[in-house]
Structures are given as C-alpha cells and as structure tokens.
C-alpha cells in the first residue's frame, strides 16, 4: 500500500472511531510506528487530523463531545478493568464491605461501570449528579443514595448549574471518583463544557480524596474548559495503554498511578 492510500485509510478510521493510535495502526498496516507517525504528521499538516498523545483525532473533533452510548462503546474493556480496580478505593479498602463511608460518583461511563461493580453487601452513602449512575444504584440494598439535582445536560445525562453547585458545596465526602475528557501534566483536567467543568471543580472541593478514573486514550487530550490540575488528583486509575514512562512522570508530579 502506498503512503497516500494508507493515509486515506487512517483518516477514515479516525473519522469513524473518533481516534486512532500509533501502535494499532502500525499493526494493522504492517509498518513501523515511525512510518505511522510520519503519516499522522502529514495528515496533521494538511489539517485533516490533530495529533494527540499516542495517536490522532479528526480535525475539529477536539471539543466534540460524543453522546453517552458512543462514549460507553469506546475502550470498553479498559473501562471495565478501571472500574474493578477502583473497588479497592471505596471506603473500607475492600470494595466498601468493611464499615460505611461516603462516596461521590461523577457522571461518566466508567463511573456507571463502577456503580455496577459495587458489592451487594457494601454499606455506603453515595452522592451523584449522574442519572445513569443513580439508575444503576437505585435498587442497591446497602446504599444510602443521594441524587443531586439541576439542569440535565442531554449529552451526558448529568445535572449542572446552580442547584448542583450549591449541593456539592455543602458536602465533605470520603472519596470522589472523578471523570474527565482529557488529562495531562501541562493541560490539567479538561472537558468540553463550562457548566460540567464548574460542577467538577465543586466535586474536587467536596471530597477528602480524589480518584480519577480515565482510560489512557484521554492522556494528552485538552478540551475547552479546564477544571483542575493533575496535582488535584490523589490517585489516577487508568489502563496499561499509558506507558510506564508517562506513569512515572505523573507520579513524580505527585499523583499515584494504577495501570489496570
């Protein structure tokens, strides 16, 4: 396959999947990673893709926010592993089964997966502004569930604006499980929507411990609204797609990293 043909196929894959990564493309086209990087550089110069850490996204998609169903289908296996690893961070240290505690669950597809993994014997107070998270936990026998209200964003099914901000200002939870659209050492924690960003800032202030649940594809991505620094996070739970070198750099900056 000639380079222009390969680049056209890479562009198609990026537009269909929302993102491509170097290693997967190298395997698919049976070329070196350096060849793929040259292809992505050429596409970036042409204004067709934007380079991000480890790959590229279609041009104009940096602040595009997929709907919930589309996001849930992306990195599904990685999100499941992240959710299971996060169980150890529930109050009690063993999936919430040893005593009770208070938890805030951010809106997000990985948070929904974590909610589904919480053991039936767990006794926790859980607060969320995410409708899918609340729906998943509504019948859990051991939880005291609080649903924070506000204007519901259709794309994320999350409550935002003043009602939600007021509620979170009154809380002091043990652990926050935080979601993000992008994270990096330089760019911090970012999301496309200003209202969502304001709620996420309130979440960080409302918890004694912050655990970020983010698959590795989000590393290096930067979006319009910045809501915190990576140093605001006590623990990042991600997948093995985050390289050991990047994990070490994050830990040197003060955030513990678990690669599930």
Secondary structure, 3 states (H helix, E strand, C coil): CCHHHHHHHHHHHHHHHCCEEHHHHHHHHCCCHHHHHHHHHHHHHCCCEEEECCEEEECCCCCCCCCHHHHHHCCHHHHHHHHHHHHHHCCCCCCCCCCCCEEEECCCHHHHHHHHHCCCCCCEEEEECEHHHHHHHCCCCCEEEEECCCEEECCCCEEECHHHHHHHHCCCEEEEEECCCEEECCCEEEECCHHHHHHHHHHHHCEEEEEEECCHHHECCCCCEEEECHHHCCEEEECCCCCHHHHHHHHHCCCEEEEC
